[in-house]
């Protein structure tokens, strides 16, 4: 019997700045803890986060917008079966 490992859920969220509330980079989180601070543009942060999630399959990557809403999501490896419903 094949043992499946637990899916890791990464979240890319905006980092809060101290300079008049301006957004300062992005945080890559895993299980609520910061894995990496990315002081770069969002496009570059998403590319980095996707590589990180792909390298640690099975995983999920959830991208949040500046206001905290979920903007996009990807899963890598062993996706659950889809059921009609």
Secondary structure, DSSP 8 states (H G I E B T S, - for coil): -------EEEEEEEEE-SSTT-EEEEEEEETTEEEEEE-S-HHHHHHHHHHHHHHTSSEEEEEE-TTS-EEEEEEESS-------
